[in-house]
Amino acid sequence: MIRTFDGTDLVTSGPGVFLSDKEELAAGVVYLLRQILTEDFLNQSKGTPWFDGLLGKTDPAMVEILLKQSVLQSAKVTQITDFTLNVDKATRTYSVAMTVTNESGIVATVTYTTSE
């Protein structure tokens, strides 16, 4: 189970402290997208290669491939459908939206936007 976040603050009491099913799956994918590759000292293959290929003058097709690989390898996701990537060069942000399915057949919609 994954704990609920209110913005970036951890919810510690009240109803809905833990996420389940599709909310848990979506939160796990967002967590993975926020995590930098090799940031986790226990599992350095976990994370997204932001500094190793995504940021800078990278072809959007390559960015899409790297993001999909990260999600499929680390978040217990078995399938990604409806993948959309928007690159805003003016604000230097990526916006990603995808529908993911895990090994239990749970389907979740994930949206994530990088911040400067």
Backbone as a printed PyTorch tensor [residue, N CA C, xyz], in Angstrom:
tensor([[[  0.8350,  -1.1860,   0.0000],
         [  0.0000,   0.0000,   0.0000],
         [  0.8750,   1.2430,   0.0000]],

        [[  0.3820,   2.2650,  -0.6120],
         [  1.0980,   3.5350,  -0.6820],
         [  0.3140,   4.5670,   0.1110]],

        [[  1.0260,   5.3750,   0.8710],
         [  0.3670,   6.4320,   1.6330],
         [ -0.1010,   7.5500,   0.7150]],

        [[ -1.1400,   8.2480,   1.1560],
         [ -1.6940,   9.3680,   0.4140],
         [ -0.8490,  10.6140,   0.6420]],

        [[ -0.6780,  11.3930,  -0.4180],
         [  0.0230,  12.6670,  -0.3180],
         [ -0.9490,  13.7950,  -0.6080]],

        [[ -0.8230,  14.8820,   0.1420],
         [ -1.5780,  16.1020,  -0.1040],
         [ -0.5620,  17.0960,  -0.6440]],

        [[ -0.4880,  17.2010,  -1.9620],
         [  0.5980,  17.9640,  -2.5580],
         [  1.8660,  17.1630,  -2.3740]],

        [[  2.7870,  17.6700,  -1.5750],
         [  4.0080,  16.9190,  -1.2610],
         [  4.0440,  16.5020,   0.2020]],

        [[  2.9850,  16.8000,   0.9630],
         [  2.9190,  16.4380,   2.3770],
         [  2.2700,  15.0690,   2.5440]],

        [[  2.8200,  14.2620,   3.4240],
         [  2.3110,  12.9330,   3.7060],
         [  1.0990,  13.0290,   4.6260]],

        [[  0.0000,  12.3790,   4.2430],
         [ -1.1980,  12.3340,   5.0790],
         [ -0.9890,  11.2330,   6.1080]],

        [[ -1.1180,  11.5690,   7.3960],
         [ -0.8380,  10.5940,   8.4520],
         [ -2.0510,  10.2050,   9.2770]],

        [[ -3.1750,  10.8800,   9.0970],
         [ -4.3560,  10.5170,   9.8740],
         [ -5.6120,  10.8380,   9.0800]],

        [[ -6.7310,  10.2990,   9.5620],
         [ -8.0010,  10.5360,   8.9050],
         [ -8.2960,   9.4700,   7.8640]],

        [[ -9.4420,   9.6140,   7.1830],
         [ -9.8070,   8.6200,   6.1700],
         [ -8.9060,   8.7460,   4.9400]],

        [[ -8.6960,   7.6510,   4.2810],
         [ -7.9130,   7.6720,   3.0530],
         [ -6.4270,   7.8450,   3.2530]],

        [[ -5.8870,   7.3150,   4.3620],
         [ -4.4480,   7.4350,   4.6150],
         [ -3.6630,   6.6000,   3.6020]],

        [[ -4.1990,   5.4460,   3.2230],
         [ -3.5260,   4.5780,   2.2650],
         [ -4.2980,   4.5390,   0.9560]],

        [[ -3.5680,   4.4510,  -0.1320],
         [ -4.1700,   4.3110,  -1.4520],
         [ -4.3120,   2.8310,  -1.7690]],

        [[ -5.2270,   2.5190,  -2.6650],
         [ -5.3550,   1.1340,  -3.0960],
         [ -5.7690,   1.0960,  -4.5570]],

        [[ -5.6040,  -0.0620,  -5.1510],
         [ -5.9790,  -0.3430,  -6.5270],
         [ -5.3900,   0.6600,  -7.5140]],

        [[ -6.2480,   1.3140,  -8.3040],
         [ -5.7200,   2.1560,  -9.3770],
         [ -5.0290,   3.4150,  -8.8670]],

        [[ -5.4630,   3.9360,  -7.7000],
         [ -4.7770,   5.1050,  -7.1390],
         [ -3.3590,   4.7360,  -6.7150]],

        [[ -3.2080,   3.5410,  -6.1470],
         [ -1.8850,   3.0670,  -5.7390],
         [ -0.9800,   2.8660,  -6.9520]],

        [[ -1.5170,   2.2840,  -8.0130],
         [ -0.7430,   2.0640,  -9.2320],
         [ -0.2990,   3.3930,  -9.8390]],

        [[ -1.2190,   4.3480,  -9.9430],
         [ -0.8820,   5.6550, -10.5140],
         [  0.1570,   6.3810,  -9.6680]],

        [[  0.0090,   6.3370,  -8.3470],
         [  0.9710,   6.9990,  -7.4610],
         [  2.3500,   6.3530,  -7.5650]],

        [[  2.4000,   5.0400,  -7.7290],
         [  3.6750,   4.3520,  -7.8870],
         [  4.3950,   4.7620,  -9.1620]],

        [[  3.6380,   4.9430, -10.2410],
         [  4.2360,   5.3810, -11.5050],
         [  4.7330,   6.8180, -11.3890]],

        [[  3.9410,   7.6980, -10.7720],
         [  4.3750,   9.0910, -10.5930],
         [  5.6260,   9.1410,  -9.7210]],

        [[  5.6560,   8.3410,  -8.6640],
         [  6.8480,   8.2790,  -7.8070],
         [  8.0700,   7.8760,  -8.6290]],

        [[  7.9010,   6.8740,  -9.4810],
         [  8.9980,   6.4120, -10.3240],
         [  9.4580,   7.5090, -11.2800]],

        [[  8.5190,   8.2410, -11.8650],
         [  8.8890,   9.3090, -12.7940],
         [  9.6150,  10.4470, -12.0830]],

        [[  9.2970,  10.6750, -10.8260],
         [  9.9800,  11.7180, -10.0490],
         [ 11.3770,  11.2970,  -9.6030]],

        [[ 11.6000,  10.0070,  -9.5120],
         [ 12.8630,   9.4990,  -8.9860],
         [ 13.9310,   9.4890, -10.0780]],

        [[ 15.1100,   9.9800,  -9.7450],
         [ 16.2350,  10.0090, -10.6740],
         [ 16.9070,   8.6390, -10.6740]],

        [[ 17.2950,   8.1710, -11.8590],
         [ 17.9700,   6.8870, -11.9830],
         [ 19.1970,   6.8480, -11.0850]],

        [[ 19.3850,   5.7720, -10.3760],
         [ 20.4630,   5.5000,  -9.4060],
         [ 20.3010,   6.2650,  -8.0950]],

        [[ 19.1990,   6.9760,  -7.9030],
         [ 18.9760,   7.7120,  -6.6590],
         [ 18.7530,   6.7650,  -5.4790]],

        [[ 18.1100,   5.6330,  -5.7200],
         [ 17.8460,   4.6500,  -4.6750],
         [ 19.0970,   3.7940,  -4.4780]],

        [[ 19.7540,   3.9340,  -3.3350],
         [ 21.0160,   3.2240,  -3.1250],
         [ 20.8300,   1.7120,  -3.0000]],

        [[ 19.6230,   1.2510,  -2.6950],
         [ 19.3810,  -0.1860,  -2.6020],
         [ 19.1020,  -0.8170,  -3.9620]],

        [[ 18.5590,  -0.0330,  -4.8890],
         [ 18.2520,  -0.5360,  -6.2270],
         [ 18.5630,   0.5660,  -7.2290]],

        [[ 19.7790,   0.5860,  -7.7260],
         [ 20.2040,   1.6780,  -8.5930],
         [ 19.6640,   1.5780, -10.0130]],

        [[ 18.9680,   0.4970, -10.3410],
         [ 18.3440,   0.4020, -11.6590],
         [ 16.9470,   1.0140, -11.6480]],

        [[ 16.4940,   1.4450, -10.4880],
         [ 15.1630,   2.0190, -10.3250],
         [ 15.2310,   3.5260, -10.5480]],

        [[ 14.2610,   4.0570, -11.2670],
         [ 14.2100,   5.4940, -11.4840],
         [ 14.1250,   5.8400, -12.9590]],

        [[ 14.1310,   7.1160, -13.2380],
         [ 14.0050,   7.6360, -14.5930],
         [ 15.3080,   8.3310, -14.9730]],

        [[ 15.8460,   8.0550, -16.1570],
         [ 17.1460,   8.6140, -16.5440],
         [ 17.0690,  10.0720, -16.9990]],

        [[ 16.6550,  10.9480, -16.0990],
         [ 16.5100,  12.3630, -16.4650],
         [ 17.8340,  12.9690, -16.9150]],

        [[ 18.9130,  12.7160, -16.1920],
         [ 20.2120,  13.3010, -16.5290],
         [ 20.9850,  12.4590, -17.5380]],

        [[ 20.5570,  11.2330, -17.7500],
         [ 21.2750,  10.3220, -18.6350],
         [ 20.5920,  10.1550, -19.9850]],

        [[ 19.8660,  11.1540, -20.4470],
         [ 19.2850,  11.0220, -21.7740],
         [ 18.0010,  11.7780, -22.0130]],

        [[ 17.2810,  12.1720, -20.9710],
         [ 15.9980,  12.8320, -21.1960],
         [ 16.1030,  14.3460, -21.3060]],

        [[ 16.8990,  14.9420, -20.4550],
         [ 16.9930,  16.3960, -20.4510],
         [ 17.9900,  16.8640, -21.5010]],

        [[ 17.7750,  18.0560, -22.0070],
         [ 18.6650,  18.6010, -23.0300],
         [ 18.0180,  18.5170, -24.3960]],

        [[ 18.8430,  18.4870, -25.4120],
         [ 18.3590,  18.4560, -26.7940],
         [ 18.1550,  17.0130, -27.2320]],

        [[ 17.1370,  16.4030, -26.6810],
         [ 16.8440,  15.0010, -26.9680],
         [ 15.6120,  14.9160, -27.8530]],

        [[ 15.6610,  14.0360, -28.8260],
         [ 14.5390,  13.8030, -29.7210],
         [ 13.3340,  13.3270, -28.9030]],

        [[ 12.1470,  13.9320, -29.0990],
         [ 10.9590,  13.5070, -28.3360],
         [ 10.6450,  12.0110, -28.4630]],

        [[ 10.9580,  11.4120, -29.6010],
         [ 10.7280,   9.9690, -29.7600],
         [ 11.6190,   9.1750, -28.8010]],

        [[ 12.8570,   9.6270, -28.6100],
         [ 13.7710,   8.9610, -27.6730],
         [ 13.3010,   9.1650, -26.2340]],

        [[ 12.7940,  10.3550, -25.9280],
         [ 12.2570,  10.6300, -24.5930],
         [ 11.1010,   9.6830, -24.3020]],

        [[ 10.2120,   9.5010, -25.2740],
         [  9.0760,   8.5940, -25.0990],
         [  9.5510,   7.1680, -24.8310]],

        [[ 10.5300,   6.7030, -25.5790],
         [ 11.0560,   5.3490, -25.3920],
         [ 11.6540,   5.1830, -23.9980]],

        [[ 12.4680,   6.1460, -23.5600],
         [ 13.1080,   6.0540, -22.2440],
         [ 12.0930,   6.0900, -21.1050]],

        [[ 11.0650,   6.9340, -21.2310],
         [ 10.0290,   6.9980, -20.1940],
         [  9.2530,   5.6840, -20.1240]],

        [[  8.8870,   5.1510, -21.2760],
         [  8.1590,   3.8810, -21.2920],
         [  9.0020,   2.7520, -20.6990]],

        [[ 10.2890,   2.6990, -21.0590],
         [ 11.1650,   1.6670, -20.5080],
         [ 11.2550,   1.7670, -18.9910]],

        [[ 11.3750,   2.9840, -18.4800],
         [ 11.4690,   3.1750, -17.0290],
         [ 10.2260,   2.6620, -16.3280]],

        [[  9.0670,   3.0120, -16.8500],
         [  7.8080,   2.6110, -16.2190],
         [  7.6260,   1.0980, -16.3060]],

        [[  7.8950,   0.5130, -17.4560],
         [  7.6980,  -0.9270, -17.6200],
         [  8.6800,  -1.7590, -16.8040]],

        [[  9.8770,  -1.2710, -16.5720],
         [ 10.8720,  -2.0450, -15.8400],
         [ 10.7010,  -1.9800, -14.3330]],

        [[ 10.1450,  -0.9110, -13.8160],
         [ 10.2330,  -0.7090, -12.3720],
         [  8.9250,  -0.5710, -11.6160]],

        [[  7.8270,  -0.3760, -12.2440],
         [  6.6070,  -0.0560, -11.5100],
         [  5.5600,  -1.1680, -11.5230]],

        [[  5.9730,  -2.4120, -11.8030],
         [  5.0400,  -3.5390, -11.8740],
         [  3.9610,  -3.3170, -12.9250]],

        [[  4.2840,  -2.5310, -13.9260],
         [  3.3620,  -2.2490, -15.0200],
         [  3.6350,  -3.2530, -16.1270]],

        [[  2.5800,  -3.8810, -16.6390],
         [  2.7470,  -4.8560, -17.7090],
         [  2.4110,  -4.2860, -19.0740]],

        [[  1.6510,  -3.1810, -19.1000],
         [  1.2400,  -2.6240, -20.3840],
         [  1.0220,  -1.1240, -20.2560]],

        [[  1.4240,  -0.3880, -21.2880],
         [  1.1620,   1.0440, -21.3750],
         [  0.3450,   1.2750, -22.6350]],

        [[ -0.7840,   1.9550, -22.4770],
         [ -1.6040,   2.3350, -23.6300],
         [ -1.8670,   3.8330, -23.5520]],

        [[ -2.2850,   4.4030, -24.6360],
         [ -2.6410,   5.8310, -24.6810],
         [ -1.5450,   6.7190, -24.0990]],

        [[ -0.3540,   6.6350, -24.6350],
         [  0.7790,   7.4250, -24.1580],
         [  0.8230,   8.7490, -24.9090]],

        [[  0.8900,   9.8620, -24.1600],
         [  0.9960,  11.1960, -24.7510],
         [  2.1330,  11.9370, -24.0740]],

        [[  2.9950,  12.5530, -24.8750],
         [  4.1130,  13.3320, -24.3590],
         [  4.0750,  14.7100, -24.9960]],

        [[  4.0970,  15.7420, -24.1650],
         [  4.1710,  17.1230, -24.6480],
         [  5.4410,  17.7560, -24.1090]],

        [[  6.2100,  18.3500, -25.0030],
         [  7.4420,  19.0310, -24.6290],
         [  7.2290,  20.5200, -24.8450]],

        [[  7.3470,  21.2990, -23.7730],
         [  7.2100,  22.7500, -23.8560],
         [  8.5920,  23.3650, -23.6850]],

        [[  9.1950,  23.7540, -24.8030],
         [ 10.5530,  24.2920, -24.7530],
         [ 10.6050,  25.6610, -24.0910]],

        [[  9.5140,  26.4170, -24.1620],
         [  9.4970,  27.7510, -23.5530],
         [  9.5890,  27.6700, -22.0340]],

        [[  8.8560,  26.7340, -21.4330],
         [  8.8790,  26.5950, -19.9720],
         [  9.8040,  25.4700, -19.5150]],

        [[ 10.3830,  24.7530, -20.4750],
         [ 11.3060,  23.6490, -20.1990],
         [ 10.6620,  22.5550, -19.3520]],

        [[  9.4650,  22.1540, -19.7340],
         [  8.7570,  21.1060, -19.0010],
         [  8.3110,  19.9900, -19.9450]],

        [[  8.1920,  18.8050, -19.3740],
         [  7.5910,  17.6610, -20.0450],
         [  6.2680,  17.3740, -19.3600]],

        [[  5.2470,  17.0750, -20.1510],
         [  3.9710,  16.6090, -19.6140],
         [  3.7110,  15.2280, -20.2080]],

        [[  3.4420,  14.2760, -19.3340],
         [  3.2350,  12.8970, -19.7540],
         [  1.8690,  12.4480, -19.2650]],

        [[  1.1280,  11.7920, -20.1370],
         [ -0.1420,  11.1710, -19.7560],
         [ -0.1400,   9.7670, -20.3490]],

        [[ -0.5320,   8.7990, -19.5410],
         [ -0.5610,   7.4210, -20.0260],
         [ -1.5850,   6.6100, -19.2460]],

        [[ -2.0250,   5.5560, -19.8630],
         [ -2.8740,   4.5820, -19.1940],
         [ -2.0350,   3.3280, -19.0200]],

        [[ -1.9670,   2.8280, -17.7910],
         [ -1.1210,   1.6750, -17.4810],
         [ -1.9550,   0.5420, -16.8880]],

        [[ -1.4730,  -0.6790, -17.0850],
         [ -2.1040,  -1.8750, -16.5280],
         [ -1.0370,  -2.6550, -15.7740]],

        [[ -1.4020,  -3.1820, -14.5940],
         [ -0.4260,  -3.9790, -13.8350],
         [ -0.7380,  -5.4650, -13.9810]],

        [[  0.0420,  -6.3050, -13.2850],
         [ -0.1160,  -7.7540, -13.4260],
         [ -1.4450,  -8.2690, -12.8930]],

        [[ -2.1320,  -7.5000, -12.0550],
         [ -3.4390,  -7.9030, -11.5340],
         [ -4.5840,  -7.4610, -12.4300]],

        [[ -4.2680,  -6.7580, -13.5180],
         [ -5.2910,  -6.2790, -14.4350],
         [ -5.8730,  -4.9310, -14.0620]],

        [[ -5.3280,  -4.2880, -13.0470],
         [ -5.8040,  -2.9640, -12.6440],
         [ -5.3160,  -1.9390, -13.6570]],

        [[ -6.2250,  -1.0730, -14.1070],
         [ -5.9140,  -0.0480, -15.0980],
         [ -5.9900,   1.3130, -14.4280]],

        [[ -4.9770,   2.1500, -14.6580],
         [ -4.9450,   3.4870, -14.0570],
         [ -4.4670,   4.4950, -15.0890]],

        [[ -4.9660,   5.7090, -14.9600],
         [ -4.5160,   6.8130, -15.7960],
         [ -3.5290,   7.6440, -14.9960]],

        [[ -2.3860,   7.9280, -15.6080],
         [ -1.3070,   8.6460, -14.9370],
         [ -1.0130,   9.9270, -15.6970]],

        [[ -0.9070,  11.0380, -14.9720],
         [ -0.4500,  12.2870, -15.5720],
         [  0.6750,  12.8300, -14.7100]],

        [[  1.7000,  13.3440, -15.3700],
         [  2.8550,  13.8830, -14.6530],
         [  3.4540,  15.0120, -15.4740]],

        [[  3.7640,  16.1140, -14.8080],
         [  4.4270,  17.2460, -15.4430],
         [  5.6670,  17.5850, -14.6400]],

        [[  6.7910,  17.7000, -15.3310],
         [  8.0240,  18.0790, -14.6440],
         [  7.9450,  19.5460, -14.2740]],

        [[  8.7020,  19.9310, -13.2710],
         [  8.7800,  21.3440, -12.9110],
         [ 10.1980,  21.8150, -13.1560]],

        [[ 10.3370,  23.1060, -13.3420],
         [ 11.6450,  23.6730, -13.6490],
         [ 12.5740,  23.6250, -12.4820]]])
